[in-house]
Amino acid sequence: MESDVRATVAGEVRAELARQSKSLRELAEGVGINRETVRLAMRGDRSFRIEELTAIAAWLGVPVTQFLPAEAVAS
């Protein structure tokens, strides 16, 4: 289950980056997260911390709930 959530969150972040034509490097620099940390989270090897997701959402101009699985938002 945890790996499913990680994959969903990473996929949603990746999709929004693509919609806005932004790279992982730009994300790391724009939010102030180490590039290796971003890479590991995007691969699903670690979870994004809520502070990181909040900062990513703000940087991209979207609600943080956009990155979460539907069942997590509905609860």
C-alpha positions in Angstrom: 0.0 0.0 0.0 2.7 2.5 0.9 4.5 1.9 -2.3 1.2 2.4 -4.2 0.8 5.8 -2.5 4.4 6.7 -3.3 3.9 5.8 -7.0 0.6 7.7 -7.2 2.1 10.8 -5.7 5.2 10.7 -7.8 3.1 10.1 -10.9 0.9 13.1 -10.2 3.9 15.4 -9.5 5.5 14.1 -12.8 2.3 14.7 -14.7 2.0 18.3 -13.4 5.6 19.0 -14.2 5.0 17.7 -17.8 1.8 19.9 -18.1 3.9 22.9 -17.2 7.0 21.9 -19.2 9.2 21.9 -16.1 12.0 19.5 -15.2 13.0 17.7 -12.1 16.0 20.0 -11.9 13.8 23.1 -12.0 11.6 21.5 -9.3 14.5 20.8 -7.0 16.0 24.3 -7.5 12.6 26.1 -7.3 11.5 24.4 -4.1 15.0 24.1 -2.5 15.0 20.3 -2.3 18.2 18.4 -3.0 18.1 16.9 -6.5 18.9 13.4 -5.2 16.0 13.6 -2.7 13.7 14.5 -5.5 15.0 11.7 -7.7 14.6 9.1 -4.9 11.0 10.3 -4.3 10.1 10.3 -8.0 11.4 6.7 -8.2 9.4 5.7 -5.2 12.4 4.9 -3.1 11.3 7.4 -0.5 8.1 9.3 0.3 7.8 13.1 -0.1 7.4 14.7 3.3 4.2 16.8 3.6 6.3 19.9 3.8 7.9 19.0 0.5 4.6 18.3 -1.2 3.2 21.5 0.1 6.1 23.5 -1.3 5.9 21.7 -4.6 2.2 22.4 -4.9 2.8 26.1 -4.1 5.6 26.3 -6.6 3.5 24.7 -9.3 0.4 26.7 -8.3 -1.8 23.7 -7.7 -3.6 22.4 -4.6 -1.6 19.8 -2.7 -4.6 17.4 -2.9 -3.9 17.1 -6.6 -1.0 14.8 -5.8 -2.8 12.6 -3.4 -4.7 9.3 -4.1 -8.5 9.9 -4.4 -9.2 7.7 -1.4 -6.9 9.8 0.8 -8.6 13.0 -0.2 -12.1 11.6 0.3 -11.4 10.5 3.9 
